[in-house]
Amino acid sequence: MVHRASSNVEEVPAIHALTDASQNPYYVHPNESGTAALVTPLLDGKNYHSWSRSFMKGVIMKNKLRFLDDRVRISSLQRDLYALRQDSLSVTEYFTKLKGLWEELELYHPIPNCTCTFRCVCEAMINAKRFKEEDLVMLFLTGLNETYAMVHSQILLMEPFRQLNSAFGMVIQHESVNGLDSVDDNASVSVNFARKSYKNGKPNGQGDKLCTYCHKTNHVVDNCFKKHGFPPGYRFRDGTIAGGKNQSQPSTNCVDTEDHPSKTNVESNKRVVASFSSEEYQALMSILKNNARSAGECTSSQVNSLSRFVTSTSSNTIPGINSTTAWILDSGATDHVCNSLHLLTNHKKIFPIPFKLPNGNRVIADIVGDIQVTKNIVLHNVLYMPHFQYNLISISKVAQDLACNFVFTDKLCLIQTKLQKMIGSGNLVDGLYYLNHASSTPPSTNHDFITLAKNQFNSKVKCVRSDNGKEFISLSKFFISKGIQHQTSCVATPQQNGRVERKHQCILNIARALLLQSHLPSRYWGYATIHALFIMNRVPSSAIKGHIPYVALHNKLPELCHFRVFGSLCYVSTPNMHRSKFDNRARKCAFLGYKPGVKGYVALDINTHEIITSRQVNFEETIFPYPIKASIHDCWIKAMQTELNALASNDTWAIIDLPAVAIMTTIRTILADASIHRWHIHQLDVDNAFLHGDLDEDVYMKIPQGLEGVAANKACKLVKSLYGLKQASRQFNKSQFTALLVYVDDVVLTDNCLEEITHTKKQLHEAFGIKDIGILKFFLGLEVAHSDQGITLCQRKYCLDLLAETGNLGCKPSSIPMDPSHRPHHDDSTPHDNITEYRALVGKLLYLTSIRPDIAFLVQQLSQFLDAPTTLHFKAAHKVLRYLKGNPGTGLFFPRGSSLQLSGFSDADWGGCPDNRRSITGYCFFLGKSLICWKSKKQLTVSKSSSEAEYRALASATCEMQWLTYLLIDLQITTVKSSNLYCDNQSALHIASNPVFHERTKHIDIDCHIVREKLQGGLMKLLPVSGYNQVVDIFTKALHPANFHSLFVKLGLLNIFQA
């Protein structure tokens, strides 16, 4: 049943069930089919958010929302889970895939939580969760290959039953002990002897090449099997296979040892293990024979030592060496290897290259990049291998790229240029040469900070809290020596170090905003980060109770006179010694920030990209000189210019002064007229654009971006229609009036003849291709409901989303939106700490006023304090939310069968603003009984009398009535009677009817002429109304509950969701 809000007004009859079959949720339109796409463009993995909104909108339009559920996806996930097998996957890959499917299933089909008032004693929910976890373990074990049957049986027999992570660890241990993780692959090679080279991201072909080692063709010395070893499965001429049963060597990769025949102890073909050189193999065999276990007794080279460390776990680390930042000089490696992606710059994807580690594990390298390990040494084409423990430098590649020499001694390695200039060095540590001065910024930074705190601020660092990064763990001895307590967070628990995590995120957000605003490339992120820190240290922080960090540290206020906008245009003066008489006196630059320890500005030369530090700088902070990425590409500029030229050549527009337009009032007027005439209202979705159709009416658009030589106050008057223009589609049927509202690709079609609507749809579909959505239910965020009594517009979903976003779904409702005893004004109360939150809330309330005139005055009042809101203003805004909580489904009601007469009400609250005593203007207009237009606005000047304020409001209402009259004529709506404008001020009525001017009208001379001219021209009749029946009071002042709800009913508002 539908009821009015007050009982003293006659009841609206109940809304009967709709006779239209399309209202049934099981109804299928003739134009719909199972193969037709509901929305376009289709989901492609990148447009999910826009696609989901369009999809949900289409489902709502078709009245099929109730049929949406997740059963299809749940069924698919369960099928994939029970069909998943390991097959050729590694255990880790299989476990990751299984865990991902299970977690996604948990999101769609979670175990319900117990909602009992008292805690359950049967523990049924706990057992249900435990059984579900055991199911996951069984799924994991069932999908394993037969080679894991033994560990599978052991886990099933264990008591208590193992959890998933424990079972996974046992399987991995079983795999490692039994060598199941070793994969023989012809394409696999040893890390220290990476045979496959790459060029442009793909492996090189063999081609006609000559090897300088074996003097054979089709390969080079870097790929020579005779020198470096044969790949697994290689068949020799005698029929034996490398690494096969007929070969007695313990490894598959072999090299020729003809240079040392007397030291081998293998078969007659004299092949040895390929992971080592011949000398290394002989040394290893000698060690095994002598049972020597000391590293000092081993004569093998770095490859042997590296193999030992790679095969071992992380516990076998070299003291004093950080494997993350240390670089090993490897004479046997053909490529550089890095295990940390953040060290790489300019990294890119390449064709995947397989490698086999010395411990038998098989890995894939598909990323290469550059690394600057020292000031003079830059490594190019470094392979990224995250599963490798150490970073390797290929000596052969460095010698070739830098044209340098390596000189080895018993403890040192010197890297020199051809002119004997040393560019680097290395030290021998446990049989391996490590490069000196490798990247170790975090430790040195910590050392410097501790020293700075002691010398500059006479403070000692007593405690350091960090995560478990190796750069911090390596400082443990240093912290102990200084008496500093080192606290570390648990693994995968960043919240234990939440303060620095939040600060780090804040720094990144500010730096990202600086780069986006300035359009600077991301390679200048370091300057943006430093500038973000500079700003944060000089603004109040809530973490220290609103104090400024700089003041807390230095006990003095910072100087703000040198604050500048990051990335803004600046001109750096050219020094006299570097310029001639005709050179430019300054260089055009972009501001990058400040340099610590220097009283100067850091700037980027726009032309030469040189970084400059100077004190003589002039700023233009409103201009950002760095070009936007799209505009620096000639192809983009050419494409846009071609588009503009094509539109101009077709005489699409003419440049004129910008006129005023209206949107929502037009929509409300057409819907009210359709409800009065009981017209059919349908909605369409356009697949193609309306291009180059001639226009009979004036349509305007803003100046397109890139169209030069046009003043800012001009606009384009369209001669031909463009995609997305309102009124463009009204050119198709002139024999009978058919109203179309077009907004981008959404079309509302109304007509009194259903056959005419069907004919129009057919013509539109043939011309452009349209999708018939059916009866109008959702348009521009408005929910439309039809009944035999009329049409209702509401924004219930938007209102509920707003309440949920602000956390007011559970608040206590309020009967009125504003307390009449308190009017918001600029006061000295506590400023609201989050101005953006207040502005966003008021903006969302403004959108809600399009069909909620009952909150128009309150939102108008709150909009005056966007610059400096206080806690009282924010509290008043939440008062409006509490009012919306009580009736979120309230909206406009357009009754059927009403008379076509335009009537309006005008009023003013004299001196209503407590800050500047300006008056508040309010007016509203009805088409029959349907409210189509209203306004609540503060007047521009102060009125000296109530008559002056009322007359100014009357003049504004007269202008609005003039515009509405033109709109009705344009829509071919003929009113049955002349328009009436009601005013409750007798003085204003006398001024309008009295042709003689007197003292009371000297300040409103122009307004008097406007009202009298329209009154004498027959546009309207000016009639009095009592204060009790003046409905505009709701737009000019805050009212008590009784008066508010009385006017609420008179405005024609209705809540169809309220019983």
N, C-alpha and C positions, 0 to 999 in steps of 0.2 A: 504494500500500500504506500501511496505517496501523500505526505501531509505538508501543509505549510508550517512555518516556524511558530506562528502565533495562532491561538484559538479564536481570537476576536475577528478573524477574517474568514470568509467563507471557504470551506474545504475544497481542495482540488480533487476531482474524482480519481478513483484508482486507475492506474495504467494497466489496461488489459493486455493480454498476451498478443504479440504481434502476429498479424495474419500473413505477413510476408514469409514465404518458406525459406528465404535466405537467412533468416534469423536463427534457424535451427542449426546447432553445431554439427549435425550430421549431414547438412546440406552440401552438395557438391555442385558448383556452378558449371554450366555447359561448356564454358571456355577453359575449364581446368582439366588437367590430365596428369597421370602419374609420372609422365616423362618431362613435363614442363618445369622449368626452373622457377622456384618461388621468388628469388631475388637475383638481381644482377648488379655488379659482376659476381662471378662464382668465387667461392673460397679457394684461395691459392696459397695459404700458409703465411702470407704477409699482411693480409687485409682483414684479420679476424675481427677486430673491434668494430670497424664499419660494417662488415658483413653481418655480425651478430645483431647489431642494432637494426639493420634492414630486415633481417630474418625475423626478429621478434616483432617488428612492426607489421610485417606481412602476415604472421600467424595471428596477431591480434585482429587485423582487418578481416581475416577470413573466419574469425570466431572459432579458432581451433586451439586456443591456448591450453585448454584443459587436457588435451591429449598429449602434451609434451611430457616425457619422462626420460629416465636414463636406462630403461631396461634393455634397449638395443645395444648400448655400449657395454653394459654389464655382461650381457650374453657373449659379446665378442671377446671381451677380456677373459672370461672364464674358459672359453673355447681355446684361446691362445695359450693360456696357462697350462691346461692339461695336455695340450699337444706339443709343448715346448720340449725339445731334446737337445743334448749337448752337441752330438754329431762332430763336426769339424771345429767347433768353437773351443777355445781354451776355457778352463774352469772359471777364470775371472770374468771373461766375456759372458759366459753362460749365466753365472751368478748375477751379474749386473743386469742382464736382460730380464731374468726372472724377477729380481727385486723391483725393477721398474714397473713391470706389469702388475705385480702384487700391490704396490703402493698406489697405483692408479685405481685398481679395483677397490682398495680401502676408501678412497675418496668418494667413489660413487656408492659404495655399499658398506658403510661402516657398521660396527657393532653398536647398538643403541646403549646409551647410558641409563643407569637405574634412576628412576624418578620417584622412588618411594619416599614417603615422609621420614620414616626411620630407616636406619641402615639395615640392609638385608643381612640375615644370619646364615642363609643357605649357600652363599657364595656362588650362585649360579652364573652371574655375569663374569666373575673372575675365571671360573672354569671354562666358560664359552670363549673368552679371549685366549686362554691357554691352549684350548683345543684348536683354535684357528691358527695359532703360531706353530703348533705341531704339524698341522696340515701343510704349512708352507715348507717346513723342513722335509717332510716326506715328498713333496713335489720336487724339491731340489735334489734329493737323493735318487728319486725314481728316474729323473731325466739324465743322470750321469751315464757315461759309456760303461761297457762291460769291464773295462780295465780297472774300474773303481769298485768292483763288486765286494772286495774284501773289506774296505773301509766302510762301504755302505752297510754291510752286515754288522760290523762292530758298533757303529753309531746307533743302529736300531736296538741292539741288545743292552745299551748302556742305561744305567739307572743312577740319578734321574735322567730323563730324556733331555738331550742336548738342545740348546737354543740354536738359532740359525747361524749366527756369527761363529759360535763354537764349532758347529758342524763344518762350516766353510773353511775354518782354519785347519781342521783335521784333514780335510780333503786336500788342501794346498800342501800341507806337510807330507802327506802320502805321495802326492805328485812329485815333490822335490826329492824325497828319499829314493823313490823308485825310478827317477829319471823320466817320468812321463811327460815332463814339460819340454823335453828336447825334441825338436822337430827337424827332420832331415829334409832339406829343401835345396834343389839345385841352384836356386837364386840367392841362397843365403851365403854370407861370407863372414869372416871374422871382423870385429870392430877395428882392430888395429891394422887390418889390411882390407879396407873398404875398396872393393874392386870396381864398383859401378860408378862411373862419373855421370855428370848431368850437364845439360846445356839447355837453357830456356825451359827448365822445369821438366825435361824428359831425358831418359838415358840415351847415350850416344850409340849409334850403330857401329858395326865393326869396320866396314869399308875396306879398302886396299891399304893396309898399313904394314909397317915393317918393325919387328921387335928388335931392339938393339942388344938384347940379352941372348936369345936363342936364334936370332937371325931368321925367324920364320915370319910369314905374312899373316894378314887378317887379324892382327892384334898388336898392341904396343907393350912396352916393358912394364907399364903399370898393371896390365892385365895378364901378364905372362904366368901361366900355370906352372911352368918349369921352375920359375924363380920363386913364386909366392905360394904354390900349392894347388892341388887339384880339387875341384868342388866335389861335394858328396855325390855318389852315384856315377862318377866318371869311369868309363870303361877303357882300360888300357888295351894295347895291341895284343898282349898275351892272354886276354880274356878276363883278367882280374878286374874287380871294381873297387874304386877308392872307398875305403871304409866298409867293404863287404866282408863276408865270411872267409873268402879266400885270401884275404889280406890280413897280415898279422899285426899291423900297426894299431895302436889304441885310439887313433883319431882318424877322421875322414879327410881332413885337409892336409896335403903333403907337399913338400918341395924337394927338389933335386939336391943331393948332397955330394955331388961329384968332386967338389973342391976339398972335401975332408973324408976321403974313403977309409982312412985308417981309424977314424974315430967313431964309425957307425957300428951299430950292433943290431942290424935289421936284416931284411931279406936281401937277395942279390940285386934287386932293382934299386936299392939304396934310397929309399924314400923315408922321410921322417915327418913328424907332426907339423902341420902347416900353421898352427897357431904360434909356433916359435920358428926362429931362424935355425939354421943348422948348428950354429955355435951355441945358441940357447938350449937346443935339444940335448947336445952333448954335455953341456954343463948340468942340465937337469938330471940326466942319467947318472952322471958322476956323483951328484948329491944323493940320489936314491941309493946308489951302491954303498956309499960311505955312511948312510944313515945320518947325514948332517942336517940338522933342523934349524940351525942358526941362519938368520938372514945374511949375516956378514960372510958366511962361508959360501953363499950362492953366487955363482959367476954369471947368472943369467941377467939379461938387460931389462929395460923398463917394461917390456911386454909381459915377461914372466911375472914381474912384481904386480903389474896392473891386473893380470888375470887372477892373482891371488886375492887382491882386494875386491875385485868385482864379484868373485864367486862367494866371498864371505858376506856376512851380514853387516849391518851398520855398526855393530859393536866393535868390529875390527877396523877402527879408524886410526889414522896417523896422528899422533899428538902434535898439537900446534898448527895443524892444517885444516882449513875449512873447505870441505869438498865442494861446497856450493860456489865459492868464489875463487878457489885455487885452480890453476891451469898447469897441466902436465905437458912438458915438451916431449913429444913422441916422434922418434925418427922413423917408426914403421907405419904410422898412420898416413893414409892418403888424403884424408879430409879432417877438417876441424869438427869437434863434437862439443855440444853444450847441453847441460841437463836442466837449464832454467830458461823459460821463455821470456821472462821480463828483462833478461840481459840482452836480448836480441833487438836490433833496430832494423827497420825496413824489411821485416820478415815477410815471406810469401810462401804460398803453397807450391809444391813441385810434384812431379810424378813419384808415387811411393817407391822407396828403395828398401828392400828387405835386408836385414843384418842378423847375424847370429853372434851373440855375446860369448865371451870365453866360458861362461858357465853353462852354455847350451841353450839359453833362452833366445827366442826369435823375436825381433822387434822390427818395426817399420818406421822409417824416417820420411816424412813428407813435408817438412818445413825447413827452410833455410833463411838465414839472415846475416846481418853484419854486427860485429862487436868491437868496440874500442877497448882493448884490455889495458893498454898504457897510453901515455901521451903520444908516443911515436909508433905504436903498433896497432893497426886496425885489421881485423880478420874479416874476410869476405866469404860468403857462401858457407856459413857455419851450419852444420846439421843439428837440428833440435832432437835430442833423444832423452825424454824424461825418465826412462827406466835405467839409464846409465848413471853410475854413481859419481863419476869424475868428469871434468872438462879437459878435452885434449886439444893440443895445438900441433898441427902437422908441420913438421920442420921443413919438409920439401915444399909445401905450398907457401909458407912464409918466405923461404929463401927465393922462391920464384916471383912472388908478388912484390916483395920489398927490395929485391936484388941485394940481399944481405948475406953475411957469412955467419956460421955458428962455430964457435971455438969451445971445445970441451976440455976441461981439466979434471983432476980427481974429485973436486968438490964444486966446481963452478962451470957455468955455461955462459959464454959471452956472445951477444948478438951485435954484430958490427956491420956498418955499411962498407961499400967498396973503398971508401976513403979512411977506413979504420976508426970511424966515429961510432961509439957505442950507443945503441938505441935501446938496449935491454939486457937483462941478465937473469940467470937462474941459479938456484942452489940445489945441491944434491941432498935429498931427504929420503932415507930408507930405500936407496937404490933407484929413486926416480928424481928427475930434474923438474923442479917447480919454478914457474916464472915469478920473478920478483915484481912488486908494485902492481899486483893484480887488483881488481876492483874489490875494495873492502871498506866502502864508505860508512856503513852503519857503525862498526867498531870505532873508527876514528872520530865519527860524529859524537858518539857517546863520550869518548875521552875528552873531546874539546868542550862539550857542554859541562862536564863535571869540573873541568879547570876554569871555565868561564864563571860558573856559579860561585866558586871559591874566591877568585880574584876580584870580580866586579861587584859582587853582592855579599861577600863575606858569609856565605852560606855553604853548608855541606850537604851533599846528597846522601841521605840515609837509607833510602829504599827505592828500588827500581822495579816496576811491574811491567811485564811484557808477555807476549805469547811464546811459543816454543820454537821460534825461528832460529836457524843455525847461527845467524849473525849475532844473536843475543846469547845463545848457549855458549858460544866460543869465548864470551867475555866473563865466564864464571870465575876463572882464576883472578882476573883483574878486579872484579867486584869483591872477592874475598880479601885480596890484598889491601883494598881501600876500606874495608869494614862496611861495605854496602850490602844490604839485604836484597837479594834478587828473588822476586816473587814471579811465578809463571802461572798462566791459566791452564786449565785442563784442556785436553785435546777436543776440538770441535765445540768449545764453550767460549765464544768471544764475549758473552755478556759478563764474564768475570773481569774482563778488561774493558768494560763498557764505556768508561769516560773517554779514553783515547780513541775508541772506535767511533763514538758519536762525534768527537771533535774532528777526526779524520774525514768523516762523511760530510760534515759541515764545510770543511775547507774545500773539498772536492766540489760541492754544490756551488759555492761562491765562485770558485775558479772556472767552473763550467759556464756559469752565467756570464762572467766577464768575457770569455771567449765568444759566446754566442752573440752578445751585444756588440762586440767590436768587430766581428767577422774575421778575426785573426785565425790563421791555421792552427791546428792542434799541436804543431811542433813548438809553439811558444807557450806550452802549458806550464813550463817552469816559472816563467815570468808572471803568469796569471795566478799561480799558487802563492808565490811570494807576495804579490799584491793583495791577495785575499787575506793572508796572515797580517799584513800591514794594516788592513782595514779592521779586522777582528780585534786586534790589540788596542784599537783606539775608539771603540764603541762600547757602550755598557753591555755587560754579560750577566745573564741570569744565573750562571753557575757560581758567581761570586756576589750574589745579592744585588745586582744592578750596578756594581762598581765597574770602573774602566780598568782593564788589565794593565795598561801602561802606567796608570796612576798607582795601582797597587804595587807595581815593581819599582818604579822610580820616585814615587812620592811627589810627583809634580804633574801638572796637566800637559798633554802633548800639544805641540804646535800644529794647527790645522790650516795655516795659511797656504801651505804648499800642496794641499789635497787636490788631486786632478783626476779626471775620468779616464779609466783604463781604456786604451785603444783609440783615444780621441786624437784629432788632428793637432799637430804641433809643428812649429818651425824652429829648427835648431840653427843658431848662428854659425856661419862658416868662419873659422879662425883667419886672421889677416894673412898669416904666412902661407896659407893654402889656397889663396884666391887671387885672381888678377883683377884688373879694373872692371872687366866686363863679365866676371863670373857672378853667379847668384849670391846674394848676401846671406841666404839661409837655405836649408834643405828641408824638403817636405817629409815629415816623419809621422809615425804613430807612437803614442806614448805607451811605454811598457812597464813603468814603475820606477822604483828607487833602488839604488845600489847601496848596500850597507857599508858604513864607514866613509861614504863620499857624499858631500853636499851637492848633489847634482841629480838630474833626471836621466833615465835610460829611455832611449827612443830607437825606433826601427826606421831606417831610411826606406821609403816606399819604392824608390827606383833601384837602388843597389842592394837592398836587404842587409845593409850593414848595421850593426848594433853600435849606437853612439851614446856616450855619457857626457852631458854638458849641463852647465848652469844657465847659459844664455838661451832660454827657450820661451817662445810665445805660444799660447794655447788657444785653440778654437774648440771648446769642450762639447759643443753641440753637433759637431761633425765627426763622422767616423770615416777616415779616408781609405781604409783597406777595402778593396772591392769584394762584393759578395761572390761566392764561388760560381754561381750560375752565370753571372754577368761577365766573368773573365773568359768564358769560352765563346769563341767566335761563332760556333755552330748554334749556340743558344740565342745569341744576339741576332744572327741571320734569320733563324726560324721565327722569332717574335716580330722582327721587322717585316718579314714576308706576310705574316698574319695581319699586321696592322695595315699594310699596303693593300691587301686583298679586301679588307673591310672598307677602306677608304675608297677604293676603286668602284665598289658596288654602291657607293653613296648611302652607306648604312646609317650614318649619323651626321648631324650638323651641330657645331659648337654654339651654345647659347647660354644665357644665365640660368642657374640652377633653380627650378621651381620646387614648391612644397608638395609632398605626397603623403598619403595615409594608407595603412594596411589593415590593421585589426578592425577599425571602424567599418571599413568596406565589407569585410567578411561577416561581421555581426549583422550589418544591414541586409545583406543578401540572404543570410540564413533566417533572419526574422521575417523577411518578405516571403521566402519559400514556405515557412511554417504557417503564415497567415493564409496563403493561397493553397496550402496542402499540396505543394509541388513535390515531385520525387527528387531526391538528392543522391547522386551516385559519385563514386570516386574511381579515378583511373590513374594508372601509372604509365608514363610515357617512356618508351624504349629509345626513341631517337629525338633529336632536337628539332625545334621549329626554326628552320633557317630560311632567311631571305624571303619572307612573306611580307607583302606590302601592308602598311599600317594606315588606318583611317583616323587614328587618334594619337594624341601626343603622349609619347613614352620617353622617359629620360633615364640616363645612367651616368655614373661617375666617369671621369676621364680615365681611360685605361692607362695602366702603368707602362711607361716607355713612350707615350705620345708626348712629344716635346713641343715647346712653343705655345702652350695654352695656359692661361691664367688659372690660379687655384680656385677662384670663385665661379668658374664656368662649368658647364655640364654638356653631355652629348644628347641632343634630341634625335631619337631614332627615327629613321625613315623606313627601315626594314626591321623585321622582328629578329631577335636573337634568342638563343636557348635560355630558358629560365625567366623570361619576361612575363609579367602579368599583363593581361588583356591581349596578348599576341594571338591567342587562339580564338578570339571572338570573331574572326573574319570568315569563318567557315559556313555560317548559316545565317542569312539575313532575312529569309522569308518568314521566320517566326522567331520570337525572342527566346533565346536559349542562353542562359548565363553560365559562364565558365570562369572559375578561379584557378589560375595557373601559378604554381610556386615551384620553380626549378622543374622537377619531373612529376610532381603531384598535381592532379587536376581534379577539381570539384565541378560536377556537371549537374545543373538543376533545370527542370522544365515541368510544365503541367501535364505533359503528354508522355507516357511511357514509351509509346511507339517512336516518338520523335527522339527520345534519348537513345533508344536502340539504334535508330538510323544514324544519329550523330556518332555513336560509338563505332559503328561499322565504317563510316567515312574516315574517322580519325585513325582507325586501325589500318585501313588500306593506305592512308597517306603517310603515316608515321610509325605504325606498329605500337599498339598500346596493350596494357594488361588491365582487364576489368576486375576491380577489387570488389565491386558490389555497392551496397548502401553505405553512405558515409558514416564512419564510426570513429576515426582518428585522423586528425589533420592539424599539422603545426603544433603538436603537443596538446591539442584540445581533444577531450573525449566527448563524443557526440552520441546522445541517446534519443531515440525516436519513440513516440507513442501517439495514441489517438488524441491526447490533450495538447501535445506540442513537442518542441525540441528543447533539449537541455544540453548546455555546454558546461563542462567542469574539467578540473585538472587534479583529480583525486590522486592518481599515481604520482604525479610530480610533487604534490603536497606531502604525501607519505614518505617519499624518498628524501625530501628536505628535512622532515622530522627525524628520520632515521640517521641522516648524515650529521645532524646537529645533536643527536642523542636525546631527543625530546619525545620519543614514541611512548615512553612511560610516564610523562609528566602529567600534572594535574591540569585539566582543561580550565580555561577561563571563559566567562560569558561575554566579555567585551575585550576588544583588542588594545585599549589604552585606558589608563586610569584618568578620569576627568579632573581629578584634583591635582594632577601633576602634568604640566606641559613641558616637553624637552626643550632645553635651551643651553647655551654655552655657559657652563658653570666651572667652578674651581674644584670639582671632585676629582678623584683619582683617575688618571688617563688609562684607557684600556690598553693592555700590554700587547695585544695582537690586532693592529689596525687592519691588516689584510683579511683577517677573519670577519671583522665587522663589515668591511666593504663587500666581501663576497656574499654575506648573508643579506644585506640590503639589496644587492643586485638580483639575487634570486627571488626576493620578495617583490621586486619591481616587475619581474616577468609574470608573477602570479596575479598581479593587479589587472591583467588583460581581461579576465572574466570574474574578478573578485573586487567589485567596487566598494565593498564594505571595509577594505583595508587600505583604500587609496590615500585617504588623508593621513593615516598613521605612517605609511611608507614615505609620503611626501615630507613629513616632519623629520623622519630619521635620515633622509637623504641630505639634510642640511649639515650633518656633522661628520661627513666622510673624511674631512681633513684631520680632525682631532677628536675622535670619539672618546667618551669617558665610560666608566663602569655603569653609570646610570643610563646612558644611551644604550649600551649593550643589554642592560636589564630590560629596558623598554622594548628592544627588538625581540627578546625572548618572551615578553608578554604577548606579542603578536603570534609567536609560534604556539604558545599555550592556547590562544584563541583558535588557531587553525586546528589544533589537536581535537577540539570539540566538534568540528564540522569540516573535515577535509574534503568531503564530496559536494560541498555547496558550490553552486554555479548559476549561470543565467538561465532563465526559463522563458522561451518564446512561445506563448500560447497560440493555438490555432483559432481561426475565426475572428480575430481582432480587427478593429477598424483601421484603415490606412490613413492615419492622421499624425502629423509630426507635432509633438508638443515638448516644451522644454521648461526647466526651472533654473533660476539664477539667484545667487545669494552671495553675501560677503561677510566675513568676520572682521569688523573694524579693529585695526591695531592688534590683530591676533598674535603677531610674532613678538615674544617678550624681549628679544634681543635688539631689534631695530624698529619695532612698532609698525611694520608694514602689515597690510591687511591680507586676508586669505580669500582668494576667489574660488567659487565652486559653482558648477553647473552640470546638468545632465539632460539628455534628450531621449524621448520615447517614440518609437514607431508603433502606434497603437498602444498596447500594453507591454511591449518589448523594449527593454533598455538597450540602446545601441551605442551611446556615447556619453562620456562623463569626464570631468576634469577637476583636480584640486591643485591649486598653484598659488604661490605667494606673489603678490603684485610687485611691480618693479619700483614703484615710488611710494612714499608715505602720503596717506590721505589725511587732510585736515579735518574732515567730518565724515560721519557715517554715510551721508548722502553721496559724497564723492566716491567712497569705497564701493558702495552699492552700484553706482552708475558705471564705474569702471568694470565691475563684474558683468553688468548688463551689456556693455559694449562688447566684451569678449564673447558672451553667449550669443549675441547677435551675429558676430562674424562666423561663429561655428554653425549657426542655423543657416546662414547663407551658403556655406560649403556643403552642408547636408542636403540642402535643396537642390544644388547643382548635381550632387551625387545621385539623388533620386531621379532627376530628369535624365541623367546619363544612363541609368539602369532601366529607364522606361517604366518607372513606378509612379502612378498617378494617385495623388492623395485626394480623398473625398472631401476634405474641408481645408480651410486655410490653417496655417501653422499658428500655434499659440505659444507665447513665452510668458511664464508666470514669475512675478517678483513680489516679495512681501514688504518692500519698503515704499511707503506712500510718497515720500519726497522724491525718490528716483522716478516714480511713475509720473508725478507732476512735471518734473524737468523734461521728461521725454515728450509730454503732450503740450507743453507750454512753449510757443515759438519765441517768447520774449526772454532774452538772456538777463540774468541778474547776478549779484555777487557770488552766489553759491555755485555758479557754473563757470567762473572765469578760469579755473584750473583744469577743466575737462571740456574745453571748447571742441576739440576734435572728436572726442567720444560722443558729445551731444549731436554733432552733425551726422555721425555714423548711424546712431540709433534712430534719429528723426528721419533720415533719408530712407532707411529700410522700412520704417513704420509707415511713412507716407507712400512708399512705393508698393505697398500691399504685400510685402514679404511675410509679414506676421501680424498678429494681434497681441498687444501688450495688456495682460490681465493681472489683477491683484490676486493674492493667495494669502490665507492666514498662516501665522507662524506655526500652528499645529500641523497643517498639511504641507508645510515646506519640506520636501524630501532632501533638499540640498544641504541641510544642516549636517548630514553625515559626512559631507565632503569639506566642511569648514571648521569643525570643532569636535573635541572629544565629548561623548555623551554618556549619560548614566544608562544602566541596563534597560530600563523600561523604554526610554525614548529611542535608544539604539535599536532594539528589536522591533519597535513599531515602524521605524523607517526601513529596517532590513526587509520587512515584508512588503512595504510599498515599492521597493526597488524591483520586486519580482524575482528575488533570489530563491532558490529551491535546492534542497538536498534530497536527491532520489534514493540515497543509500540509507537514509534514516527512517526507521520504522515508525 
